[in-house]
Amino acid sequence: MARPEVADELRRILAELNPELPPAHTTVEVRLRAEASGSGRVYQAGRDQHITER
């Protein structure tokens, strides 16, 4: 059962329980820099990353 009317209250409760989390609308800047030489490989991600090659 969906209850969209409780969304704001749930966000408030979650913010109280874990205040170090930024609000959902916050933008976080991530800068990645890497160098590879020869046959080296670089894998970078700002969040989850799944490598499936063998």
PDB file of N, CA, C and O in Angstrom:
ATOM      1  N   MET A   1       0.854  -1.182   0.000  1.00  0.00           N
ATOM      2  CA  MET A   1       0.000   0.000   0.000  1.00  0.00           C
ATOM      3  C   MET A   1       0.897   1.242   0.000  1.00  0.00           C
ATOM      4  O   MET A   1       1.729   1.400   0.894  1.00  0.00           O
ATOM      5  N   ALA A   2       0.741   2.098  -0.966  1.00  0.00           N
ATOM      6  CA  ALA A   2       1.515   3.339  -1.055  1.00  0.00           C
ATOM      7  C   ALA A   2       0.858   4.414  -0.196  1.00  0.00           C
ATOM      8  O   ALA A   2      -0.360   4.586  -0.209  1.00  0.00           O
ATOM      9  N   ARG A   3       1.696   5.131   0.551  1.00  0.00           N
ATOM     10  CA  ARG A   3       1.182   6.216   1.399  1.00  0.00           C
ATOM     11  C   ARG A   3       2.079   7.436   1.232  1.00  0.00           C
ATOM     12  O   ARG A   3       2.897   7.727   2.105  1.00  0.00           O
ATOM     13  N   PRO A   4       1.935   8.156   0.112  1.00  0.00           N
ATOM     14  CA  PRO A   4       2.812   9.299  -0.160  1.00  0.00           C
ATOM     15  C   PRO A   4       2.702  10.413   0.888  1.00  0.00           C
ATOM     16  O   PRO A   4       3.616  11.229   1.017  1.00  0.00           O
ATOM     17  N   GLU A   5       1.629  10.454   1.613  1.00  0.00           N
ATOM     18  CA  GLU A   5       1.453  11.519   2.614  1.00  0.00           C
ATOM     19  C   GLU A   5       2.414  11.387   3.797  1.00  0.00           C
ATOM     20  O   GLU A   5       2.592  12.346   4.547  1.00  0.00           O
ATOM     21  N   VAL A   6       3.027  10.239   3.976  1.00  0.00           N
ATOM     22  CA  VAL A   6       3.949  10.062   5.108  1.00  0.00           C
ATOM     23  C   VAL A   6       5.420  10.237   4.706  1.00  0.00           C
ATOM     24  O   VAL A   6       6.308  10.087   5.545  1.00  0.00           O
ATOM     25  N   ALA A   7       5.686  10.553   3.427  1.00  0.00           N
ATOM     26  CA  ALA A   7       7.061  10.661   2.933  1.00  0.00           C
ATOM     27  C   ALA A   7       7.865  11.723   3.681  1.00  0.00           C
ATOM     28  O   ALA A   7       8.995  11.449   4.085  1.00  0.00           O
ATOM     29  N   ASP A   8       7.326  12.917   3.878  1.00  0.00           N
ATOM     30  CA  ASP A   8       8.059  13.988   4.567  1.00  0.00           C
ATOM     31  C   ASP A   8       8.364  13.608   6.017  1.00  0.00           C
ATOM     32  O   ASP A   8       9.462  13.871   6.508  1.00  0.00           O
ATOM     33  N   GLU A   9       7.420  13.006   6.687  1.00  0.00           N
ATOM     34  CA  GLU A   9       7.639  12.591   8.074  1.00  0.00           C
ATOM     35  C   GLU A   9       8.722  11.514   8.148  1.00  0.00           C
ATOM     36  O   GLU A   9       9.562  11.543   9.047  1.00  0.00           O
ATOM     37  N   LEU A  10       8.707  10.586   7.232  1.00  0.00           N
ATOM     38  CA  LEU A  10       9.731   9.543   7.206  1.00  0.00           C
ATOM     39  C   LEU A  10      11.116  10.141   6.951  1.00  0.00           C
ATOM     40  O   LEU A  10      12.092   9.735   7.582  1.00  0.00           O
ATOM     41  N   ARG A  11      11.203  11.104   6.031  1.00  0.00           N
ATOM     42  CA  ARG A  11      12.493  11.783   5.788  1.00  0.00           C
ATOM     43  C   ARG A  11      12.990  12.488   7.052  1.00  0.00           C
ATOM     44  O   ARG A  11      14.182  12.440   7.356  1.00  0.00           O
ATOM     45  N   ARG A  12      12.095  13.137   7.785  1.00  0.00           N
ATOM     46  CA  ARG A  12      12.477  13.824   9.006  1.00  0.00           C
ATOM     47  C   ARG A  12      13.008  12.832  10.040  1.00  0.00           C
ATOM     48  O   ARG A  12      14.031  13.083  10.676  1.00  0.00           O
ATOM     49  N   ILE A  13      12.322  11.722  10.204  1.00  0.00           N
ATOM     50  CA  ILE A  13      12.757  10.700  11.168  1.00  0.00           C
ATOM     51  C   ILE A  13      14.112  10.134  10.772  1.00  0.00           C
ATOM     52  O   ILE A  13      14.990   9.982  11.621  1.00  0.00           O
ATOM     53  N   LEU A  14      14.293   9.820   9.498  1.00  0.00           N
ATOM     54  CA  LEU A  14      15.574   9.290   9.040  1.00  0.00           C
ATOM     55  C   LEU A  14      16.703  10.297   9.222  1.00  0.00           C
ATOM     56  O   LEU A  14      17.822   9.910   9.561  1.00  0.00           O
ATOM     57  N   ALA A  15      16.432  11.571   9.006  1.00  0.00           N
ATOM     58  CA  ALA A  15      17.448  12.604   9.207  1.00  0.00           C
ATOM     59  C   ALA A  15      17.848  12.700  10.676  1.00  0.00           C
ATOM     60  O   ALA A  15      19.015  12.947  10.979  1.00  0.00           O
ATOM     61  N   GLU A  16      16.911  12.510  11.584  1.00  0.00           N
ATOM     62  CA  GLU A  16      17.227  12.507  13.016  1.00  0.00           C
ATOM     63  C   GLU A  16      18.104  11.316  13.384  1.00  0.00           C
ATOM     64  O   GLU A  16      19.025  11.445  14.189  1.00  0.00           O
ATOM     65  N   LEU A  17      17.818  10.163  12.797  1.00  0.00           N
ATOM     66  CA  LEU A  17      18.559   8.951  13.117  1.00  0.00           C
ATOM     67  C   LEU A  17      19.959   8.943  12.518  1.00  0.00           C
ATOM     68  O   LEU A  17      20.870   8.345  13.091  1.00  0.00           O
ATOM     69  N   ASN A  18      20.142   9.587  11.391  1.00  0.00           N
ATOM     70  CA  ASN A  18      21.427   9.590  10.712  1.00  0.00           C
ATOM     71  C   ASN A  18      21.689  10.985  10.138  1.00  0.00           C
ATOM     72  O   ASN A  18      21.598  11.171   8.925  1.00  0.00           O
ATOM     73  N   PRO A  19      22.012  11.962  10.980  1.00  0.00           N
ATOM     74  CA  PRO A  19      22.113  13.355  10.538  1.00  0.00           C
ATOM     75  C   PRO A  19      23.284  13.634   9.597  1.00  0.00           C
ATOM     76  O   PRO A  19      23.278  14.662   8.920  1.00  0.00           O
ATOM     77  N   GLU A  20      24.295  12.751   9.528  1.00  0.00           N
ATOM     78  CA  GLU A  20      25.421  13.048   8.650  1.00  0.00           C
ATOM     79  C   GLU A  20      25.105  12.807   7.178  1.00  0.00           C
ATOM     80  O   GLU A  20      25.891  13.200   6.317  1.00  0.00           O
ATOM     81  N   LEU A  21      23.987  12.176   6.869  1.00  0.00           N
ATOM     82  CA  LEU A  21      23.601  11.999   5.482  1.00  0.00           C
ATOM     83  C   LEU A  21      23.088  13.316   4.921  1.00  0.00           C
ATOM     84  O   LEU A  21      22.291  13.992   5.570  1.00  0.00           O
ATOM     85  N   PRO A  22      23.533  13.693   3.721  1.00  0.00           N
ATOM     86  CA  PRO A  22      23.018  14.927   3.120  1.00  0.00           C
ATOM     87  C   PRO A  22      21.581  14.721   2.664  1.00  0.00           C
ATOM     88  O   PRO A  22      21.176  13.592   2.388  1.00  0.00           O
ATOM     89  N   PRO A  23      20.810  15.795   2.581  1.00  0.00           N
ATOM     90  CA  PRO A  23      19.444  15.675   2.073  1.00  0.00           C
ATOM     91  C   PRO A  23      19.453  15.075   0.665  1.00  0.00           C
ATOM     92  O   PRO A  23      20.448  15.193  -0.050  1.00  0.00           O
ATOM     93  N   ALA A  24      18.374  14.446   0.271  1.00  0.00           N
ATOM     94  CA  ALA A  24      18.301  13.752  -1.011  1.00  0.00           C
ATOM     95  C   ALA A  24      18.551  14.677  -2.194  1.00  0.00           C
ATOM     96  O   ALA A  24      19.052  14.227  -3.225  1.00  0.00           O
ATOM     97  N   HIS A  25      18.219  15.945  -2.072  1.00  0.00           N
ATOM     98  CA  HIS A  25      18.384  16.881  -3.185  1.00  0.00           C
ATOM     99  C   HIS A  25      19.774  17.508  -3.233  1.00  0.00           C
ATOM    100  O   HIS A  25      20.038  18.340  -4.100  1.00  0.00           O
ATOM    101  N   THR A  26      20.659  17.131  -2.331  1.00  0.00           N
ATOM    102  CA  THR A  26      22.006  17.690  -2.296  1.00  0.00           C
ATOM    103  C   THR A  26      22.866  17.081  -3.400  1.00  0.00           C
ATOM    104  O   THR A  26      22.828  15.876  -3.648  1.00  0.00           O
ATOM    105  N   THR A  27      23.637  17.938  -4.049  1.00  0.00           N
ATOM    106  CA  THR A  27      24.567  17.478  -5.081  1.00  0.00           C
ATOM    107  C   THR A  27      25.947  17.359  -4.456  1.00  0.00           C
ATOM    108  O   THR A  27      26.405  18.270  -3.766  1.00  0.00           O
ATOM    109  N   VAL A  28      26.601  16.243  -4.699  1.00  0.00           N
ATOM    110  CA  VAL A  28      27.942  16.020  -4.190  1.00  0.00           C
ATOM    111  C   VAL A  28      28.883  15.963  -5.386  1.00  0.00           C
ATOM    112  O   VAL A  28      28.652  15.210  -6.332  1.00  0.00           O
ATOM    113  N   GLU A  29      29.939  16.759  -5.337  1.00  0.00           N
ATOM    114  CA  GLU A  29      30.893  16.781  -6.432  1.00  0.00           C
ATOM    115  C   GLU A  29      31.955  15.716  -6.205  1.00  0.00           C
ATOM    116  O   GLU A  29      32.521  15.613  -5.117  1.00  0.00           O
ATOM    117  N   VAL A  30      32.218  14.931  -7.229  1.00  0.00           N
ATOM    118  CA  VAL A  30      33.241  13.895  -7.166  1.00  0.00           C
ATOM    119  C   VAL A  30      34.208  14.137  -8.311  1.00  0.00           C
ATOM    120  O   VAL A  30      33.795  14.253  -9.465  1.00  0.00           O
ATOM    121  N   ARG A  31      35.496  14.214  -7.994  1.00  0.00           N
ATOM    122  CA  ARG A  31      36.516  14.380  -9.025  1.00  0.00           C
ATOM    123  C   ARG A  31      37.445  13.184  -8.971  1.00  0.00           C
ATOM    124  O   ARG A  31      37.979  12.837  -7.917  1.00  0.00           O
ATOM    125  N   LEU A  32      37.622  12.572 -10.099  1.00  0.00           N
ATOM    126  CA  LEU A  32      38.484  11.406 -10.183  1.00  0.00           C
ATOM    127  C   LEU A  32      39.593  11.695 -11.192  1.00  0.00           C
ATOM    128  O   LEU A  32      39.364  12.322 -12.226  1.00  0.00           O
ATOM    129  N   ARG A  33      40.792  11.228 -10.874  1.00  0.00           N
ATOM    130  CA  ARG A  33      41.915  11.390 -11.790  1.00  0.00           C
ATOM    131  C   ARG A  33      42.734  10.108 -11.727  1.00  0.00           C
ATOM    132  O   ARG A  33      42.986   9.568 -10.650  1.00  0.00           O
ATOM    133  N   ALA A  34      43.139   9.636 -12.882  1.00  0.00           N
ATOM    134  CA  ALA A  34      43.925   8.413 -12.912  1.00  0.00           C
ATOM    135  C   ALA A  34      44.835   8.416 -14.129  1.00  0.00           C
ATOM    136  O   ALA A  34      44.548   9.065 -15.135  1.00  0.00           O
ATOM    137  N   GLU A  35      45.912   7.698 -14.023  1.00  0.00           N
ATOM    138  CA  GLU A  35      46.826   7.511 -15.147  1.00  0.00           C
ATOM    139  C   GLU A  35      47.187   6.039 -15.224  1.00  0.00           C
ATOM    140  O   GLU A  35      47.375   5.375 -14.204  1.00  0.00           O
ATOM    141  N   ALA A  36      47.278   5.548 -16.430  1.00  0.00           N
ATOM    142  CA  ALA A  36      47.719   4.175 -16.648  1.00  0.00           C
ATOM    143  C   ALA A  36      48.727   4.184 -17.784  1.00  0.00           C
ATOM    144  O   ALA A  36      48.641   5.000 -18.701  1.00  0.00           O
ATOM    145  N   SER A  37      49.667   3.282 -17.713  1.00  0.00           N
ATOM    146  CA  SER A  37      50.641   3.184 -18.796  1.00  0.00           C
ATOM    147  C   SER A  37      50.793   1.725 -19.188  1.00  0.00           C
ATOM    148  O   SER A  37      50.394   0.817 -18.459  1.00  0.00           O
ATOM    149  N   GLY A  38      51.385   1.527 -20.367  1.00  0.00           N
ATOM    150  CA  GLY A  38      51.541   0.165 -20.850  1.00  0.00           C
ATOM    151  C   GLY A  38      50.185  -0.477 -21.045  1.00  0.00           C
ATOM    152  O   GLY A  38      49.308   0.103 -21.683  1.00  0.00           O
ATOM    153  N   SER A  39      50.007  -1.658 -20.507  1.00  0.00           N
ATOM    154  CA  SER A  39      48.705  -2.327 -20.624  1.00  0.00           C
ATOM    155  C   SER A  39      47.904  -2.207 -19.328  1.00  0.00           C
ATOM    156  O   SER A  39      47.018  -3.017 -19.058  1.00  0.00           O
ATOM    157  N   GLY A  40      48.232  -1.171 -18.517  1.00  0.00           N
ATOM    158  CA  GLY A  40      47.505  -0.953 -17.269  1.00  0.00           C
ATOM    159  C   GLY A  40      46.075  -0.533 -17.529  1.00  0.00           C
ATOM    160  O   GLY A  40      45.760   0.008 -18.589  1.00  0.00           O
ATOM    161  N   ARG A  41      45.223  -0.780 -16.573  1.00  0.00           N
ATOM    162  CA  ARG A  41      43.803  -0.415 -16.676  1.00  0.00           C
ATOM    163  C   ARG A  41      43.416   0.448 -15.488  1.00  0.00           C
ATOM    164  O   ARG A  41      43.987   0.332 -14.404  1.00  0.00           O
ATOM    165  N   VAL A  42      42.458   1.297 -15.706  1.00  0.00           N
ATOM    166  CA  VAL A  42      41.944   2.163 -14.651  1.00  0.00           C
ATOM    167  C   VAL A  42      40.442   1.974 -14.583  1.00  0.00           C
ATOM    168  O   VAL A  42      39.755   2.036 -15.603  1.00  0.00           O
ATOM    169  N   TYR A  43      39.935   1.747 -13.394  1.00  0.00           N
ATOM    170  CA  TYR A  43      38.499   1.625 -13.165  1.00  0.00           C
ATOM    171  C   TYR A  43      38.122   2.668 -12.119  1.00  0.00           C
ATOM    172  O   TYR A  43      38.646   2.646 -11.006  1.00  0.00           O
ATOM    173  N   GLN A  44      37.235   3.564 -12.461  1.00  0.00           N
ATOM    174  CA  GLN A  44      36.820   4.601 -11.528  1.00  0.00           C
ATOM    175  C   GLN A  44      35.303   4.703 -11.520  1.00  0.00           C
ATOM    176  O   GLN A  44      34.636   4.454 -12.525  1.00  0.00           O
ATOM    177  N   ALA A  45      34.779   5.075 -10.364  1.00  0.00           N
ATOM    178  CA  ALA A  45      33.334   5.263 -10.254  1.00  0.00           C
ATOM    179  C   ALA A  45      33.047   6.216  -9.106  1.00  0.00           C
ATOM    180  O   ALA A  45      33.760   6.229  -8.103  1.00  0.00           O
ATOM    181  N   GLY A  46      32.017   7.000  -9.257  1.00  0.00           N
ATOM    182  CA  GLY A  46      31.579   7.887  -8.199  1.00  0.00           C
ATOM    183  C   GLY A  46      30.681   7.182  -7.191  1.00  0.00           C
ATOM    184  O   GLY A  46      30.435   7.703  -6.102  1.00  0.00           O
ATOM    185  N   ARG A  47      30.200   6.019  -7.546  1.00  0.00           N
ATOM    186  CA  ARG A  47      29.372   5.190  -6.663  1.00  0.00           C
ATOM    187  C   ARG A  47      29.690   3.737  -6.914  1.00  0.00           C
ATOM    188  O   ARG A  47      30.857   3.364  -7.032  1.00  0.00           O
ATOM    189  N   ASP A  48      28.667   2.918  -6.995  1.00  0.00           N
ATOM    190  CA  ASP A  48      28.866   1.480  -7.171  1.00  0.00           C
ATOM    191  C   ASP A  48      29.540   1.186  -8.504  1.00  0.00           C
ATOM    192  O   ASP A  48      29.317   1.867  -9.504  1.00  0.00           O
ATOM    193  N   GLN A  49      30.361   0.161  -8.484  1.00  0.00           N
ATOM    194  CA  GLN A  49      31.016  -0.272  -9.712  1.00  0.00           C
ATOM    195  C   GLN A  49      31.093  -1.791  -9.714  1.00  0.00           C
ATOM    196  O   GLN A  49      31.450  -2.410  -8.712  1.00  0.00           O
ATOM    197  N   HIS A  50      30.757  -2.373 -10.838  1.00  0.00           N
ATOM    198  CA  HIS A  50      30.793  -3.836 -10.955  1.00  0.00           C
ATOM    199  C   HIS A  50      31.642  -4.178 -12.170  1.00  0.00           C
ATOM    200  O   HIS A  50      31.309  -3.793 -13.291  1.00  0.00           O
ATOM    201  N   ILE A  51      32.734  -4.896 -11.954  1.00  0.00           N
ATOM    202  CA  ILE A  51      33.619  -5.302 -13.030  1.00  0.00           C
ATOM    203  C   ILE A  51      33.316  -6.770 -13.326  1.00  0.00           C
ATOM    204  O   ILE A  51      33.377  -7.609 -12.427  1.00  0.00           O
ATOM    205  N   THR A  52      32.993  -7.081 -14.571  1.00  0.00           N
ATOM    206  CA  THR A  52      32.628  -8.456 -14.907  1.00  0.00           C
ATOM    207  C   THR A  52      33.605  -9.112 -15.867  1.00  0.00           C
ATOM    208  O   THR A  52      33.404 -10.269 -16.234  1.00  0.00           O
ATOM    209  N   GLU A  53      34.650  -8.422 -16.287  1.00  0.00           N
ATOM    210  CA  GLU A  53      35.593  -9.045 -17.217  1.00  0.00           C
ATOM    211  C   GLU A  53      36.440 -10.079 -16.505  1.00  0.00           C
ATOM    212  O   GLU A  53      36.589 -10.035 -15.284  1.00  0.00           O
ATOM    213  N   ARG A  54      36.983 -10.992 -17.251  1.00  0.00           N
ATOM    214  CA  ARG A  54      37.851 -12.035 -16.673  1.00  0.00           C
ATOM    215  C   ARG A  54      39.218 -11.971 -17.275  1.00  0.00           C
ATOM    216  O   ARG A  54      40.087 -12.766 -16.918  1.00  0.00           O
TER     217      ARG A  54
END
